[in-house]
Amino acid sequence: MLINHVNIKSLYSEKEGQYLAFIFYYTKINGIPPAHMDFQRYFGVSPPTVHQTILQLEKKGLINRVPNTARSTIIKLAEHELPALK
């Protein structure tokens, strides 16, 4: 476990959990983190929705990103700390 919390799932909303799971599995399958367009296609949402959700996850300390670098999202949770991807 990379973040030491008693109940890690209480740190994120259902939507944020789905984004975290998507980042994890997309990266595992493709070898690189997803681009914003990948989130838009998968979740059927607008660019601002993706951007705001990513910012929320970063603010909560659940992901790290390199500023101004595409596909630089690093998830800070272990697989068992994530919800099932719907």
All heavy atoms as an XYZ file, in Angstrom:
699
protein
N       0.844     -1.169      0.000
C       0.000      0.000      0.000
C       0.891      1.235      0.000
O       1.802      1.348      0.793
C      -0.913     -0.028      1.221
C      -1.710      1.221      1.337
S      -3.019      1.288      2.590
C      -2.589      0.151      3.825
N       0.600      2.175     -0.881
C       1.412      3.365     -1.003
C       0.920      4.509     -0.134
O       1.683      5.377      0.234
C       1.465      3.809     -2.466
C       2.052      2.777     -3.419
C       1.924      3.250     -4.858
C       3.493      2.495     -3.084
N      -0.362      4.540      0.190
C      -0.926      5.538      1.090
C      -1.380      4.793      2.333
O      -2.080      3.807      2.244
C      -2.107      6.290      0.447
C      -1.626      7.107     -0.741
C      -2.794      7.179      1.460
C      -2.733      7.859     -1.438
N      -0.996      5.270      3.495
C      -1.297      4.556      4.729
C      -2.532      5.150      5.397
O      -2.447      6.053      6.206
C      -0.085      4.622      5.656
C      -0.224      3.702      6.835
O      -1.096      2.842      6.849
N       0.624      3.880      7.824
N      -3.710      4.639      5.048
C      -4.972      5.076      5.631
C      -5.770      3.857      6.046
O      -5.680      2.803      5.440
C      -5.803      5.878      4.619
C      -5.197      7.194      4.262
N      -5.183      8.268      5.106
C      -4.576      7.612      3.133
C      -4.587      9.286      4.525
N      -4.209      8.912      3.335
N      -6.575      4.024      7.097
C      -7.385      2.911      7.595
C      -8.411      2.495      6.556
O      -8.527      1.335      6.222
C      -8.069      3.302      8.928
C      -9.019      2.207      9.372
C      -7.022      3.575      9.991
N      -9.178      3.455      6.009
C     -10.197      3.132      5.016
C      -9.970      3.999      3.790
O     -10.562      5.064      3.657
C     -11.598      3.329      5.580
C     -12.671      2.882      4.617
O     -12.377      2.412      3.521
N     -13.912      3.041      5.006
N      -9.124      3.559      2.911
C      -8.734      4.338      1.738
C      -9.923      4.674      0.851
O      -9.981      5.752      0.268
C      -7.619      3.607      0.940
C      -6.970      4.535     -0.072
C      -8.147      2.388      0.235
C      -6.054      5.512      0.535
N     -10.902      3.788      0.757
C     -12.043      4.018     -0.134
C     -12.924      5.172      0.325
O     -13.694      5.709     -0.455
C     -12.844      2.737     -0.336
C     -12.057      1.715     -1.134
C     -12.844      0.474     -1.421
C     -11.971     -0.491     -2.222
N     -12.656     -1.713     -2.548
N     -12.794      5.593      1.577
C     -13.558      6.749      2.041
C     -12.945      8.062      1.558
O     -13.545      9.119      1.698
C     -13.654      6.751      3.567
O     -12.376      6.974      4.140
N     -11.770      7.995      0.971
C     -11.088      9.196      0.479
C     -11.573      9.658     -0.887
O     -11.281     10.769     -1.293
C      -9.577      8.955      0.391
C      -8.829      8.808      1.689
C      -7.362      8.545      1.426
C      -8.998     10.056      2.543
N     -12.267      8.802     -1.594
C     -12.706      9.186     -2.933
C     -14.167      8.826     -3.167
O     -14.703      7.904     -2.574
C     -11.816      8.561     -4.011
C     -11.649      7.057     -3.936
C     -12.634      6.203     -4.416
C     -10.490      6.501     -3.422
C     -12.480      4.833     -4.375
C     -10.321      5.119     -3.380
C     -11.320      4.303     -3.846
O     -11.165      2.937     -3.810
N     -14.803      9.629     -4.038
C     -16.200      9.388     -4.406
C     -16.280      8.200     -5.363
O     -15.251      7.708     -5.847
C     -16.777     10.628     -5.086
O     -16.171     10.817     -6.354
N     -17.491      7.777     -5.654
C     -17.663      6.670     -6.598
C     -17.073      7.020     -7.963
O     -16.365      6.220     -8.569
C     -19.140      6.311     -6.743
C     -19.367      5.112     -7.653
C     -20.828      4.712     -7.753
O     -21.640      5.106     -6.901
O     -21.158      3.993     -8.713
N     -17.361      8.232     -8.432
C     -16.825      8.675     -9.733
C     -15.302      8.732     -9.706
O     -14.642      8.247    -10.628
C     -17.384     10.055    -10.087
C     -16.833     10.611    -11.405
C     -17.506     11.904    -11.781
C     -16.644     13.070    -11.422
N     -17.138     14.356    -11.928
N     -14.743      9.277     -8.641
C     -13.281      9.345     -8.533
C     -12.678      7.944     -8.482
O     -11.633      7.686     -9.079
C     -12.884     10.137     -7.298
C     -13.203     11.609     -7.400
C     -13.074     12.349     -6.087
O     -13.072     11.703     -5.012
O     -12.991     13.583     -6.135
N     -13.360      7.030     -7.802
C     -12.891      5.647     -7.748
C     -12.856      5.013     -9.123
O     -11.927      4.265     -9.455
N     -13.859      5.319     -9.949
C     -13.879      4.791    -11.307
C     -12.717      5.362    -12.129
O     -12.099      4.652    -12.912
C     -15.220      5.081    -11.975
C     -16.353      4.231    -11.428
C     -16.062      2.750    -11.617
O     -16.025      2.260    -12.734
N     -15.843      2.033    -10.524
N     -12.410      6.628    -11.942
C     -11.266      7.229    -12.637
C      -9.967      6.568    -12.187
O      -9.096      6.264    -12.999
C     -11.207      8.742    -12.380
C     -12.023      9.566    -13.335
C     -13.407      9.404    -13.432
C     -11.438     10.531    -14.128
C     -14.169     10.162    -14.299
C     -12.190     11.301    -14.997
C     -13.546     11.110    -15.078
O     -14.287     11.862    -15.948
N      -9.824      6.347    -10.883
C      -8.622      5.687    -10.369
C      -8.474      4.282    -10.950
O      -7.384      3.890    -11.385
C      -8.673      5.622     -8.839
C      -8.518      6.947     -8.099
C      -8.892      6.787     -6.639
C      -7.098      7.484     -8.249
N      -9.567      3.525    -10.958
C      -9.521      2.170    -11.517
C      -9.188      2.222    -13.001
O      -8.395      1.405    -13.496
C     -10.855      1.460    -11.283
N      -9.759      3.189    -13.719
C      -9.480      3.328    -15.148
C      -7.995      3.621    -15.383
O      -7.379      3.010    -16.252
C     -10.348      4.432    -15.749
C     -10.173      4.600    -17.233
C     -10.694      3.682    -18.118
C      -9.474      5.684    -17.735
C     -10.526      3.833    -19.488
C      -9.302      5.848    -19.109
C      -9.830      4.920    -19.980
N      -7.445      4.536    -14.595
C      -6.016      4.856    -14.728
C      -5.186      3.599    -14.496
O      -4.272      3.285    -15.267
C      -5.600      5.957    -13.737
C      -6.277      7.278    -14.070
C      -4.070      6.125    -13.728
C      -6.195      8.328    -12.957
N      -5.511      2.879    -13.432
C      -4.742      1.681    -13.089
C      -4.777      0.646    -14.215
O      -3.731      0.184    -14.681
C      -5.276      1.069    -11.790
C      -4.533     -0.167    -11.384
C      -3.369     -0.070    -10.649
C      -4.985     -1.427    -11.743
C      -2.663     -1.207    -10.282
C      -4.293     -2.566    -11.383
C      -3.129     -2.454    -10.656
N      -5.976      0.278    -14.652
C      -6.093     -0.787    -15.643
C      -5.651     -0.344    -17.036
O      -5.050     -1.132    -17.769
C      -7.505     -1.368    -15.666
C      -7.771     -2.149    -14.401
C      -8.652     -1.672    -13.440
C      -7.106     -3.347    -14.140
C      -8.870     -2.373    -12.265
C      -7.312     -4.049    -12.977
C      -8.194     -3.558    -12.043
O      -8.388     -4.249    -10.883
N      -5.925      0.888    -17.407
C      -5.476      1.392    -18.707
C      -3.950      1.338    -18.765
O      -3.380      0.879    -19.758
C      -5.969      2.829    -18.923
C      -5.650      3.365    -20.297
C      -6.616      3.348    -21.294
C      -4.393      3.877    -20.609
C      -6.328      3.826    -22.566
C      -4.103      4.351    -21.868
C      -5.069      4.325    -22.848
O      -4.772      4.788    -24.116
N      -3.297      1.790    -17.704
C      -1.834      1.782    -17.653
C      -1.303      0.355    -17.673
O      -0.319      0.061    -18.368
C      -1.345      2.528    -16.404
O      -1.874      3.860    -16.424
C       0.172      2.587    -16.354
N      -1.957     -0.533    -16.956
C      -1.525     -1.939    -16.907
C      -1.617     -2.587    -18.296
O      -0.719     -3.306    -18.712
C      -2.395     -2.700    -15.904
C      -1.948     -4.111    -15.630
C      -2.792     -4.702    -14.513
C      -2.274     -6.069    -14.138
N      -2.986     -6.628    -12.986
N      -2.676     -2.302    -19.011
C      -2.888     -2.908    -20.333
C      -2.046     -2.262    -21.418
O      -1.470     -2.943    -22.261
C      -4.381     -2.833    -20.717
C      -5.199     -3.757    -19.816
C      -4.610     -3.176    -22.180
C      -6.697     -3.536    -19.883
N      -1.944     -0.927    -21.393
C      -1.296     -0.198    -22.490
C       0.146      0.223    -22.224
O       0.832      0.686    -23.133
C      -2.126      1.045    -22.843
C      -3.483      0.654    -23.371
O      -3.600      0.093    -24.445
N      -4.522      0.930    -22.594
N       0.597      0.107    -20.985
C       1.969      0.474    -20.668
C       2.191      1.971    -20.510
O       3.303      2.393    -20.223
N       1.149      2.763    -20.692
C       1.209      4.209    -20.498
C      -0.110      4.665    -19.876
O      -1.141      4.032    -20.099
C       1.453      4.987    -21.812
C       0.363      4.665    -22.840
C       2.825      4.734    -22.386
C       0.389      5.551    -24.071
N      -0.087      5.751    -19.105
C      -1.340      6.253    -18.526
C      -2.278      6.785    -19.609
O      -1.840      7.144    -20.706
C      -0.876      7.394    -17.612
C       0.571      7.131    -17.361
C       1.081      6.470    -18.608
N      -3.566      6.865    -19.297
C      -4.540      7.362    -20.272
C      -4.403      8.867    -20.510
O      -3.995      9.612    -19.618
C      -5.889      7.040    -19.627
C      -5.605      6.968    -18.160
C      -4.203      6.465    -18.038
N      -4.751      9.283    -21.713
C      -4.857     10.697    -22.050
C      -6.261     11.160    -21.675
O      -7.176     10.345    -21.483
C      -4.616     10.897    -23.544
N      -6.463     12.468    -21.605
C      -7.788     12.997    -21.284
C      -8.847     12.468    -22.263
O      -9.970     12.172    -21.874
C      -7.766     14.526    -21.289
C      -7.256     15.112    -20.014
N      -5.976     14.930    -19.552
C      -7.880     15.872    -19.090
C      -5.825     15.555    -18.408
N      -6.964     16.133    -18.097
N      -8.483     12.345    -23.529
C      -9.423     11.847    -24.540
C      -9.866     10.418    -24.221
O     -11.010     10.049    -24.481
C      -8.797     11.910    -25.936
C      -9.742     11.467    -27.036
S     -11.255     12.448    -27.147
C     -10.661     13.832    -28.056
N      -8.987      9.624    -23.641
C      -9.349      8.256    -23.270
C     -10.430      8.258    -22.184
O     -11.371      7.465    -22.234
C      -8.115      7.484    -22.787
C      -7.063      7.359    -23.864
O      -7.421      7.043    -25.017
O      -5.874      7.582    -23.559
N     -10.304      9.154    -21.209
C     -11.339      9.297    -20.181
C     -12.651      9.736    -20.815
O     -13.710      9.219    -20.483
C     -10.945     10.353    -19.138
C      -9.850      9.942    -18.207
C      -8.545     10.360    -18.425
C     -10.116      9.167    -17.102
C      -7.531     10.011    -17.564
C      -9.103      8.805    -16.218
C      -7.806      9.231    -16.453
N     -12.586     10.707    -21.716
C     -13.783     11.234    -22.370
C     -14.532     10.132    -23.100
O     -15.755     10.021    -22.996
C     -13.408     12.344    -23.346
C     -12.909     13.599    -22.668
C     -12.331     14.581    -23.665
O     -12.906     14.795    -24.731
N     -11.199     15.176    -23.331
N     -13.790      9.316    -23.844
C     -14.413      8.223    -24.590
C     -15.011      7.173    -23.662
O     -16.133      6.726    -23.857
C     -13.396      7.564    -25.514
C     -13.439      8.114    -26.919
C     -12.467      7.401    -27.796
N     -11.250      8.213    -27.652
C     -10.028      7.845    -27.901
N      -9.772      6.659    -28.322
N      -9.025      8.643    -27.741
N     -14.262      6.762    -22.664
C     -14.710      5.683    -21.789
C     -15.913      6.094    -20.947
O     -16.880      5.342    -20.813
C     -13.572      5.212    -20.880
C     -13.942      3.984    -20.086
C     -13.848      2.724    -20.665
C     -14.424      4.072    -18.787
C     -14.222      1.588    -19.964
C     -14.799      2.952    -18.070
C     -14.692      1.706    -18.667
O     -15.067      0.582    -17.969
N     -15.859      7.290    -20.363
C     -16.907      7.737    -19.445
C     -17.987      8.584    -20.116
O     -19.009      8.875    -19.502
C     -16.301      8.519    -18.276
C     -15.447      7.672    -17.373
C     -14.067      7.774    -17.404
C     -16.017      6.754    -16.503
C     -13.266      6.991    -16.578
C     -15.232      5.960    -15.678
C     -13.853      6.072    -15.710
N     -17.759      8.983    -21.373
C     -18.743      9.790    -22.082
C     -18.940     11.161    -21.451
O     -20.070     11.613    -21.283
N     -17.838     11.790    -21.069
C     -17.892     13.088    -20.396
C     -17.140     14.148    -21.197
O     -16.412     13.833    -22.140
C     -17.311     12.998    -18.965
C     -18.158     12.069    -18.095
C     -15.866     12.530    -18.978
N     -17.293     15.392    -20.773
C     -16.661     16.517    -21.450
C     -15.222     16.726    -20.952
O     -14.869     16.262    -19.862
C     -17.459     17.799    -21.194
O     -17.363     18.146    -19.825
N     -14.411     17.448    -21.734
C     -13.039     17.749    -21.295
C     -12.973     18.431    -19.922
O     -12.135     18.045    -19.101
C     -12.487     18.636    -22.413
C     -13.246     18.203    -23.627
C     -14.634     17.898    -23.119
N     -13.851     19.422    -19.628
C     -13.776     20.040    -18.303
C     -14.060     19.064    -17.151
O     -13.461     19.173    -16.082
C     -14.842     21.143    -18.343
C     -14.988     21.464    -19.795
C     -14.792     20.144    -20.494
N     -14.944     18.109    -17.383
C     -15.247     17.104    -16.349
C     -14.020     16.261    -16.057
O     -13.679     16.016    -14.889
C     -16.423     16.211    -16.783
O     -17.571     17.031    -16.967
C     -16.716     15.126    -15.756
N     -13.335     15.822    -17.099
C     -12.110     15.035    -16.919
C     -11.082     15.863    -16.168
O     -10.490     15.406    -15.177
C     -11.530     14.570    -18.279
C     -10.162     13.925    -18.089
C     -12.485     13.616    -18.962
N     -10.866     17.077    -16.614
C      -9.853     17.937    -16.011
C     -10.129     18.164    -14.526
O      -9.227     18.014    -13.690
C      -9.796     19.276    -16.762
C      -8.752     20.199    -16.243
N      -7.398     19.972    -16.419
C      -8.852     21.345    -15.526
C      -6.719     20.938    -15.845
N      -7.571     21.795    -15.295
N     -11.367     18.492    -14.178
C     -11.715     18.748    -12.785
C     -11.552     17.502    -11.917
O     -11.082     17.586    -10.781
C     -13.151     19.291    -12.680
C     -13.287     20.718    -13.127
C     -12.374     21.658    -12.357
O     -12.293     21.606    -11.130
N     -11.667     22.515    -13.074
N     -11.934     16.354    -12.436
C     -11.814     15.117    -11.665
C     -10.347     14.770    -11.434
O      -9.962     14.381    -10.323
C     -12.546     13.958    -12.360
O     -13.909     14.350    -12.585
C     -12.519     12.695    -11.509
N      -9.519     14.936    -12.444
C      -8.082     14.683    -12.304
C      -7.482     15.635    -11.266
O      -6.685     15.220    -10.414
C      -7.363     14.821    -13.668
C      -7.846     13.748    -14.641
C      -5.849     14.776    -13.500
C      -7.550     12.326    -14.240
N      -7.867     16.899    -11.311
C      -7.377     17.864    -10.320
C      -7.800     17.474     -8.904
O      -7.008     17.588     -7.955
C      -7.880     19.270    -10.646
C      -7.285     19.947    -11.875
C      -7.915     21.319    -12.073
C      -5.770     20.070    -11.768
N      -9.030     16.989     -8.743
C      -9.510     16.556     -7.432
C      -8.693     15.379     -6.908
O      -8.322     15.339     -5.728
C     -10.984     16.166     -7.502
C     -11.922     17.326     -7.694
C     -13.348     16.869     -8.013
O     -13.623     15.684     -8.131
N     -14.237     17.838     -8.171
N      -8.418     14.422     -7.782
C      -7.633     13.256     -7.380
C      -6.219     13.660     -6.973
O      -5.664     13.137     -6.006
C      -7.583     12.227     -8.513
C      -8.906     11.546     -8.842
C      -8.774     10.713    -10.104
C      -9.377     10.702     -7.669
N      -5.648     14.600     -7.707
C      -4.304     15.074     -7.387
C      -4.311     15.835     -6.056
O      -3.430     15.639     -5.216
C      -3.788     15.954     -8.516
C      -2.330     16.333     -8.363
C      -1.797     17.044     -9.583
O      -2.550     17.775    -10.260
O      -0.601     16.873     -9.847
N      -5.306     16.681     -5.847
C      -5.422     17.455     -4.613
C      -5.564     16.545     -3.396
O      -5.020     16.825     -2.331
C      -6.622     18.394     -4.704
C      -6.779     19.309     -3.523
C      -7.948     20.262     -3.726
C      -8.087     21.178     -2.520
N      -9.196     22.114     -2.676
N      -6.272     15.424     -3.569
C      -6.455     14.456     -2.483
C      -5.223     13.577     -2.265
O      -5.197     12.771     -1.346
C      -7.673     13.570     -2.766
C      -8.980     14.319     -2.669
C     -10.150     13.403     -2.942
C     -11.471     14.151     -2.771
N     -12.622     13.242     -2.877
N      -4.216     13.712     -3.128
C      -2.994     12.929     -2.977
C      -3.112     11.503     -3.460
O      -2.304     10.652     -3.096
N      -4.107     11.228     -4.313
C      -4.315      9.866     -4.803
C      -3.556      9.582     -6.092
O      -3.363      8.420     -6.454
C      -5.811      9.617     -4.996
C      -6.634      9.750     -3.705
C      -8.121      9.742     -4.015
C      -6.267      8.656     -2.728
N      -3.160     10.644     -6.793
C      -2.352     10.515     -8.005
C      -1.274     11.597     -7.998
O      -1.392     12.594     -7.287
C      -3.181     10.642     -9.310
C      -3.837     12.033     -9.403
C      -4.203      9.524     -9.422
C      -4.484     12.323    -10.752
N      -0.247     11.377     -8.778
C       0.772     12.381     -9.060
C       0.792     12.610    -10.557
O       0.543     11.674    -11.333
C       2.164     11.922     -8.627
C       2.376     12.018     -7.143
O       1.742     12.810     -6.462
N       3.282     11.205     -6.641
N       1.094     13.835    -10.949
C       1.257     14.155    -12.370
C       2.460     15.065    -12.528
O       2.804     15.805    -11.619
C       0.037     14.897    -12.923
C      -1.232     14.132    -12.929
C      -2.392     14.893    -13.546
N      -2.534     16.219    -12.965
C      -2.830     17.321    -13.660
N      -3.016     17.269    -14.955
N      -2.956     18.485    -13.062
N       3.069     15.023    -13.697
C       4.141     15.949    -14.033
C       3.493     17.094    -14.806
O       2.875     16.850    -15.852
C       5.236     15.259    -14.886
C       6.303     16.263    -15.280
C       5.822     14.076    -14.146
N       3.580     18.325    -14.294
C       2.939     19.454    -14.977
C       3.370     19.582    -16.437
O       4.539     19.369    -16.771
C       3.397     20.673    -14.172
C       3.750     20.123    -12.834
C       4.272     18.731    -13.088
N       2.411     19.892    -17.275
C       2.637     20.112    -18.710
C       3.244     18.909    -19.434
O       3.914     19.066    -20.444
C       3.517     21.347    -18.929
C       2.894     22.590    -18.333
O       1.702     22.839    -18.501
N       3.681     23.355    -17.608
N       3.012     17.717    -18.901
C       3.509     16.496    -19.527
C       2.336     15.541    -19.732
O       1.706     15.112    -18.770
C       4.590     15.821    -18.651
O       5.624     16.761    -18.389
C       5.160     14.600    -19.338
N       2.062     15.241    -20.986
C       0.959     14.333    -21.301
C       1.244     12.928    -20.778
O       2.395     12.491    -20.725
C       0.749     14.282    -22.814
N       0.181     12.246    -20.394
C       0.245     10.847    -19.956
C       1.273     10.622    -18.835
O       2.045      9.664    -18.867
C       0.548      9.934    -21.142
C      -0.554      9.954    -22.192
C      -0.225      9.016    -23.334
N      -1.229      9.039    -24.369
C      -2.232      8.172    -24.473
N      -2.379      7.218    -23.593
N      -3.090      8.272    -25.463
N       1.256     11.518    -17.865
C       2.221     11.406    -16.768
C       1.565     11.035    -15.437
O       2.199     11.110    -14.393
C       2.972     12.732    -16.610
O       2.093     13.764    -16.207
N       0.312     10.616    -15.473
C      -0.423     10.308    -14.244
C       0.096      9.023    -13.607
O       0.179      7.989    -14.251
C      -1.927     10.157    -14.538
O      -2.385     11.332    -15.203
C      -2.713      9.953    -13.267
N       0.434      9.118    -12.339
C       0.891      7.961    -11.570
C      -0.071      7.772    -10.410
O      -0.265      8.676     -9.600
C       2.321      8.166    -11.047
C       3.294      8.346    -12.210
C       2.736      7.004    -10.149
C       4.667      8.801    -11.794
N      -0.672      6.622    -10.337
C      -1.620      6.318     -9.270
C      -0.839      5.910     -8.017
O       0.174      5.224     -8.115
C      -2.615      5.234     -9.724
C      -3.764      5.152     -8.773
C      -1.956      3.914     -9.912
C      -4.970      4.454     -9.340
N      -1.314      6.352     -6.873
C      -0.611      6.094     -5.620
C      -1.312      5.038     -4.764
O      -1.062      4.957     -3.571
C      -0.467      7.403     -4.850
C       0.414      8.409     -5.572
C       0.419      9.767     -4.914
C       1.045      9.716     -3.552
N       1.122     11.067     -2.937
N      -2.146      4.233     -5.379
C      -2.879      3.189     -4.667
C      -2.535      1.828     -5.234
O      -2.180      1.705     -6.402
C      -4.393      3.410     -4.804
C      -4.937      4.745     -4.307
C      -6.403      4.864     -4.666
C      -4.719      4.892     -2.833
N      -2.679      0.830     -4.408
C      -2.498     -0.551     -4.855
C      -3.806     -1.057     -5.457
O      -4.883     -0.519     -5.171
C      -2.101     -1.428     -3.679
N      -3.727     -2.080     -6.260
C      -4.908     -2.621     -6.938
C      -6.022     -2.983     -5.958
O      -7.194     -2.714     -6.218
C      -4.514     -3.842     -7.768
C      -5.634     -4.423     -8.584
C      -5.195     -5.546     -9.495
O      -4.013     -5.950     -9.461
O      -6.041     -6.036    -10.254
N      -5.682     -3.559     -4.816
C      -6.710     -3.969     -3.858
C      -7.411     -2.791     -3.183
O      -8.434     -2.957     -2.534
C      -6.122     -4.918     -2.804
C      -5.220     -4.246     -1.811
N      -3.872     -4.068     -2.069
C      -5.466     -3.702     -0.606
C      -3.329     -3.448     -1.041
N      -4.270     -3.206     -0.135
N      -6.891     -1.581     -3.358
C      -7.503     -0.388     -2.787
C      -8.470      0.296     -3.753
O      -9.068      1.312     -3.419
C      -6.415      0.612     -2.377
C      -5.512      0.078     -1.283
C      -4.333      0.957     -1.009
O      -3.689      1.430     -1.964
O      -4.049      1.182      0.180
N      -8.623     -0.267     -4.936
C      -9.466      0.314     -5.980
C     -10.790     -0.430     -6.095
O     -10.856     -1.636     -5.862
C      -8.739      0.245     -7.322
C      -7.400      0.945     -7.392
C      -6.700      0.611     -8.708
C      -7.577      2.443     -7.243
N     -11.830      0.280     -6.544
C     -13.094     -0.403     -6.812
C     -12.999     -1.153     -8.139
O     -12.068     -0.944     -8.927
C     -14.100      0.745     -6.922
C     -13.288      1.881     -7.421
C     -11.924      1.717     -6.799
N     -13.963     -2.022     -8.392
C     -14.036     -2.688     -9.688
C     -14.394     -1.644    -10.744
O     -15.210     -0.758    -10.489
C     -15.086     -3.778     -9.656
N     -13.770     -1.743    -11.897
C     -14.068     -0.823    -12.998
C     -15.370     -1.261    -13.659
O     -15.533     -2.417    -14.038
C     -12.922     -0.829    -14.012
C     -13.025      0.164    -15.163
C     -13.076      1.598    -14.660
C     -11.834     -0.016    -16.107
N     -16.311     -0.337    -13.766
C     -17.619     -0.642    -14.336
C     -17.637     -0.351    -15.828
O     -16.962      0.465    -16.326
C     -18.710      0.169    -13.650
C     -18.835     -0.184    -12.190
C     -19.875      0.688    -11.535
C     -19.959      0.367    -10.049
N     -20.872      1.231     -9.346
